[in-house]
Amino acid sequence: MELSDTIAEFASSVTKVSDDVVKEVKKRVLDSIAVALASINSQPAKVAQETAKYFPGEAPMLNGMKASPDFASFYNTLLIRYLDFNDTYLSLEPLHPSDMIGGLLTLASIFDLKGEDLIRAIAVGYEVGVNLCDTTSLRKKGFDHVNFLGIGAAAGMANLLSLDKEKAKNAISLTIVPHVALRETRSGKLSMWKAGATAEAVRNAVFATLMAKNGFTGPELPFSGVFGFSTIIAKDMDSSKFKLTEGKAILRTMLKKYPVEYHAEALVEAGMKINYEGEIKKIVVETYEAGKSILADTEDKWKPRNKETADHSIPFIITVTLLKKYLWLDSYNLIGYKELEELMKRVEVVEREDYTKVYARELPTKVTVITSKGEYSAEVRVPRGHYANPMSEDEVVEKAKKLGMSEKQINSVLQLDTIKVRELVRAIKEG
């Protein structure tokens, strides 16, 4: 069967998800909104806010402004993604599935839907996006993971708006066929588009879903057609691994304790454990293939010049952690700091085959610091926030508070299954 038919059938048929899924979705919404609100004053957010004037409309933006549905979704998603502090899924392809929440929140508000509708749609979107990541690796082919994000977002939006199977399929087709994103977004020195690519994928899904809702049709075979996605882009796509489970896929996703790319979560924890003495002569980081190829791929990672590159840099992250015994958002103010740059030159990153073999059930990382007084090492195999070592609701609330959310805003999210989405949006706006 054409994969878009399978996805559309699922998106149009799910009417309820289990209590454990509801709980996890609320944690993801809380985490995403907290991260989004903390990035409102970032430079990319300011640029997008200024650009909003060209896209007038009534859809809510998380800064209290309004814009067209697609642009509001772009802006809200940009905020969620910019700090690189929201959730992650790791498989053949990585994904930040909560990126889709920006668009789903926007549409749910426009159509005055209930929180329980939003929760169900998010679970559907996660299910599709996460399972697509199990079928093939896009990054190794030069394409970006946001291709899968957009498809998942479209599926969630189709469910949110109660589209039938035919319209849901059109939403998926119109999302994927015109919008194939390249991995160049995440290569070498990174730019604002690291977050923008995600926002654009969700924006495209919103536009496609609204068009499909009103009867616009898309190519019938977006995956298996002569020039379809799995024919041209991902010839090795294994659809047998695409196993839908009524929203349970969210239980396999992971939250972040530290504001770094997920492959560096264990790196920070290991660095925190090391109490070294003497002058550092060398730092050896042993990791798995994805950790090295994403966070230590070019010379730019040894001399980052912006936040986008620094939070994807093993040398920057480990030197800050070792020197400061601390890593938070303000750590990126140290970019360009001479002492750090000198220390980064002493960082060596090594892939270990045994670590690569257990990825992503474990994310093993070992740090060895060689100094004038000896050798000091620490290894972390499963960082806090991984689905095998999950963050509790209390820990997510603590993170949200640290990022600046008020008790009222937090409580609105935790009560999402009992209120309308507009009530949540109002609480966010009022602070």
C-alpha positions in Angstrom: 0.0 0.0 0.0 1.2 3.5 -0.8 2.5 4.9 2.6 0.4 8.1 2.4 -2.7 5.9 2.4 -1.5 4.2 5.6 -0.8 7.5 7.3 -4.0 9.1 6.1 -6.1 6.1 7.4 -4.4 6.4 10.8 -4.7 10.2 11.0 -8.4 10.2 10.1 -9.4 7.3 12.4 -7.8 8.1 15.9 -10.4 9.5 18.3 -8.8 8.8 21.6 -5.4 8.2 23.2 -4.5 6.5 26.5 -3.9 8.3 29.8 -0.1 7.7 29.8 0.1 9.3 26.4 -2.0 12.3 27.6 0.4 12.7 30.5 3.4 12.7 28.2 1.9 15.1 25.7 1.2 17.6 28.4 4.9 17.3 29.5 6.0 18.0 25.9 3.6 21.0 25.5 4.9 22.5 28.8 8.5 21.9 27.8 8.0 23.4 24.3 6.2 26.5 25.5 8.7 27.1 28.2 11.6 26.9 25.7 9.6 29.1 23.2 9.0 31.9 25.7 12.6 31.9 26.7 13.7 32.6 23.1 11.3 35.5 22.3 14.1 38.0 22.5 16.5 36.0 20.3 17.7 37.7 17.1 15.9 35.2 14.8 12.7 35.7 16.7 13.1 39.5 16.4 13.6 39.2 12.6 10.5 37.0 12.3 8.5 39.3 14.5 9.4 42.3 12.2 8.5 40.2 9.2 5.0 39.3 10.5 3.7 42.7 9.3 3.8 41.3 5.8 1.5 38.4 6.8 -1.6 40.0 8.5 -4.2 37.7 10.1 -5.9 36.6 13.3 -3.8 33.6 14.2 -2.1 33.9 17.6 1.7 34.2 18.0 3.3 33.3 21.3 4.4 36.9 21.8 0.8 38.2 21.9 0.8 39.4 18.3 -1.3 38.0 15.4 -0.5 36.9 11.9 -1.8 34.6 9.1 -2.1 31.0 10.2 0.9 29.9 8.3 3.2 32.7 9.5 2.0 32.4 13.1 2.8 28.7 12.9 6.3 29.5 11.5 6.9 32.0 14.3 5.7 29.8 17.1 7.7 26.9 15.8 10.8 29.0 15.4 10.6 29.9 19.1 10.2 26.3 20.1 13.2 25.2 18.0 15.7 28.1 18.3 17.3 27.3 21.7 17.7 23.6 20.7 16.2 22.7 24.1 13.0 20.8 23.2 12.5 17.1 22.9 14.3 14.6 20.6 13.8 11.2 18.9 16.8 9.2 17.8 16.7 6.3 15.3 18.0 5.8 11.8 17.0 9.5 11.5 16.8 12.0 14.4 13.8 14.3 14.9 12.6 17.0 17.3 8.9 16.0 17.2 7.7 18.7 19.5 8.6 21.3 16.8 5.1 20.4 15.3 3.4 21.7 18.4 3.8 25.3 17.2 1.6 24.7 14.2 -0.9 22.5 16.0 -1.4 25.0 18.8 -2.0 27.7 16.2 -4.7 25.7 14.3 -6.4 24.5 17.5 -6.7 28.1 18.6 -8.1 29.4 15.2 -10.8 26.7 15.1 -11.6 27.1 18.9 -10.9 23.5 19.7 -10.6 21.7 23.0 -7.3 20.9 24.7 -8.1 17.2 24.4 -8.4 17.6 20.6 -4.9 19.2 20.6 -3.5 16.4 22.8 -4.8 13.7 20.5 -3.5 15.5 17.4 -0.1 15.9 18.9 0.1 12.2 19.7 -0.9 11.3 16.1 1.7 13.7 14.7 4.4 12.2 17.0 3.4 8.7 16.0 3.8 9.4 12.3 7.0 11.5 12.5 8.7 9.1 14.9 7.9 6.0 12.9 9.1 7.5 9.7 12.5 8.0 11.4 12.7 4.2 11.9 12.4 3.5 8.1 15.6 5.2 6.8 18.3 7.8 7.4 17.8 11.0 5.5 20.9 12.9 6.9 23.3 10.3 5.3 21.7 11.0 1.9 22.0 14.8 2.3 18.4 15.5 3.2 17.0 17.0 6.4 14.9 15.4 9.1 12.3 18.2 8.8 11.0 16.3 5.8 9.6 13.7 8.3 8.6 16.4 10.7 6.3 18.1 8.0 4.6 14.8 7.3 4.0 14.1 10.9 2.7 17.6 11.4 0.3 17.3 8.5 -1.0 14.0 9.9 -1.6 15.6 13.3 -3.3 18.6 11.7 -5.5 16.4 9.6 -6.6 14.6 12.8 -7.1 17.9 14.6 -9.4 19.2 11.9 -11.2 15.9 11.6 -10.4 15.5 7.9 -11.5 12.3 6.2 -9.0 9.9 4.7 -9.0 11.4 1.2 -8.4 14.9 2.5 -5.8 13.7 5.0 -3.9 12.1 2.2 -4.0 15.3 0.1 -2.7 17.2 3.1 0.3 14.8 3.4 1.0 14.8 -0.4 0.8 18.6 -0.5 3.2 18.8 2.4 5.9 16.5 1.1 6.0 16.7 -2.7 6.8 20.5 -3.1 9.0 20.8 0.0 12.0 18.5 0.1 14.6 20.1 2.5 18.3 19.7 2.2 20.7 18.7 5.0 23.0 21.7 4.2 20.9 23.4 6.9 23.0 21.5 9.5 26.4 21.4 7.9 29.5 23.2 9.1 28.9 26.8 10.3 25.2 26.9 11.2 22.8 29.8 10.6 19.4 31.0 11.8 18.0 28.5 9.3 18.8 25.7 11.7 15.6 26.6 13.5 14.0 28.2 10.4 13.9 24.9 8.5 11.7 23.3 11.1 9.5 26.4 11.2 9.1 26.3 7.4 8.2 22.6 7.4 5.4 23.2 9.9 4.3 26.3 8.0 4.1 24.3 4.8 2.1 21.6 6.6 -0.4 24.2 7.9 -0.9 25.7 4.4 -1.2 22.2 2.9 -3.7 21.0 5.5 -5.9 24.1 5.1 -5.9 23.7 1.3 -6.7 20.0 1.6 -9.5 20.8 4.1 -11.2 22.9 1.4 -10.8 20.3 -1.4 -7.4 21.0 -3.0 -5.8 17.7 -4.2 -2.2 16.6 -4.4 -0.2 13.9 -6.3 -1.7 10.4 -5.6 1.6 8.6 -5.0 3.8 11.1 -3.0 6.0 8.2 -1.8 5.9 5.4 -4.3 5.3 7.3 -7.5 7.8 7.4 -10.4 9.3 10.5 -8.9 8.0 10.0 -5.4 9.9 10.4 -2.1 10.8 6.8 -1.6 11.7 6.4 -5.3 14.0 9.4 -5.6 15.1 10.5 -2.1 15.0 7.4 0.1 15.2 4.2 -2.1 16.1 2.1 1.0 13.0 3.2 2.9 11.7 0.1 4.8 8.0 0.5 5.2 7.8 -2.7 7.3 9.4 -0.7 10.2 6.5 1.8 10.0 4.4 0.4 12.9 1.7 2.6 14.2 0.6 2.2 17.8 -2.3 4.6 18.7 0.0 7.3 19.9 2.4 5.3 22.0 5.5 6.5 20.0 5.7 9.6 22.2 6.9 7.3 25.0 10.1 6.7 23.0 11.0 10.3 22.7 13.4 12.2 25.0 13.5 15.5 26.9 16.5 17.7 27.4 18.0 18.6 30.8 20.7 20.8 29.2 20.4 23.3 26.2 22.6 21.4 23.8 22.0 19.1 20.8 20.9 15.7 22.2 24.1 13.8 21.4 25.8 16.1 23.9 23.4 15.5 26.8 25.6 12.6 28.1 28.7 14.7 27.3 27.6 17.4 29.8 26.7 14.9 32.5 30.1 13.2 32.1 31.9 16.5 32.2 30.1 17.5 35.4 31.3 14.3 37.1 35.0 15.0 36.5 36.9 16.9 39.2 40.4 17.3 37.7 43.5 18.9 39.1 46.4 20.6 37.2 46.6 22.2 33.8 44.6 20.5 31.0 46.9 19.0 28.3 44.3 17.1 26.3 40.6 16.2 26.4 39.5 13.0 24.7 35.7 12.5 24.0 34.7 9.0 22.9 31.2 8.8 21.3 29.2 7.0 18.7 29.0 7.7 15.0 26.1 10.2 15.1 27.6 12.1 17.9 30.9 12.6 16.0 29.4 13.2 12.6 26.9 15.8 13.8 28.9 17.5 16.6 32.5 17.3 15.4 32.1 17.2 11.6 34.1 20.3 10.5 36.7 22.8 11.8 33.8 25.2 12.6 32.9 23.1 15.6 36.4 23.8 17.1 35.9 27.6 16.7 32.1 28.4 16.8 31.1 31.9 16.1 27.4 31.8 16.9 25.0 30.0 19.2 23.7 27.8 16.4 27.1 26.3 15.9 28.2 26.2 19.6 25.2 24.1 20.8 26.2 21.6 18.1 29.9 21.6 19.1 31.5 18.9 21.2 34.7 21.0 21.8 32.7 24.0 23.0 30.3 22.1 25.1 32.9 20.0 26.9 35.3 22.9 27.6 32.6 25.1 29.0 31.3 22.2 31.2 34.8 21.4 32.5 35.8 24.9 33.2 32.6 26.2 34.7 30.9 23.0 36.1 27.8 24.5 34.7 26.0 24.7 31.3 22.9 26.8 30.7 21.6 29.3 28.2 23.9 32.0 29.4 26.9 29.7 28.7 26.7 30.8 25.1 27.8 34.3 26.1 31.3 32.7 26.3 31.5 32.2 22.5 34.8 33.8 21.4 36.3 33.6 24.9 40.1 33.2 24.4 40.6 30.7 27.2 37.9 28.5 25.8 39.2 28.7 22.2 42.7 27.7 23.4 41.3 24.7 25.3 39.1 23.6 22.4 42.2 23.0 20.4 43.1 20.2 22.8 39.9 18.3 22.3 40.0 15.1 20.3 36.8 13.3 19.3 36.8 9.6 18.7 34.1 7.3 17.5 33.9 4.0 19.3 32.4 1.1 17.4 30.9 -0.5 20.6 29.2 2.8 21.4 27.8 3.0 17.8 26.3 -0.5 18.1 24.1 0.3 21.1 22.9 3.7 19.7 20.1 4.8 20.3 19.1 2.5 23.1 22.0 4.0 24.9 23.9 7.2 24.1 27.3 6.3 25.7 29.9 9.0 26.0 33.2 9.0 27.8 35.3 12.0 28.6 39.0 11.7 29.6 40.9 14.7 30.8 44.7 14.5 30.8 46.4 17.1 32.9 49.8 17.9 34.4 48.7 16.0 37.5 47.1 12.9 36.0 44.2 11.4 34.0 40.6 11.7 35.0 37.6 10.0 33.2 33.8 9.7 33.4 31.3 7.8 31.3 27.6 8.3 31.0 25.6 5.8 29.0 22.0 7.0 29.4 21.5 10.7 30.2 18.6 12.1 32.2 15.7 12.7 29.9 16.3 9.6 27.7 13.2 7.4 27.6 15.1 4.8 29.6 15.9 7.5 32.3 13.0 9.9 31.9 12.5 13.3 33.4 9.5 13.5 35.8 6.7 16.0 35.6 8.2 17.8 38.5 11.5 18.1 36.7 9.8 19.5 33.6 8.0 22.0 35.8 11.3 23.0 37.4 12.8 23.5 34.0 9.8 25.6 32.9 10.1 27.8 36.0 13.9 28.2 35.4 13.1 29.3 31.8 10.7 31.9 33.2 7.2 30.5 33.0 4.7 31.6 35.7 2.6 29.3 37.9 -0.5 30.3 35.9 1.0 29.4 32.6 2.3 26.1 33.9 -1.0 25.2 35.5 -2.9 26.0 32.2 -0.7 23.5 30.4 -1.1 20.8 33.1 -4.9 21.3 32.8 -4.9 21.2 29.0 -7.1 18.2 28.8 -9.9 20.0 30.6 -9.8 23.5 28.9 -10.1 25.0 25.5 -6.9 25.8 23.6 -7.8 29.5 23.6 -7.7 29.5 27.4 -4.1 28.2 27.2 -3.2 30.8 24.6 -4.7 33.5 26.8 -2.8 32.3 29.9 0.5 32.4 27.9 -0.3 35.9 26.7 -1.1 37.2 30.1 1.9 35.6 31.7 
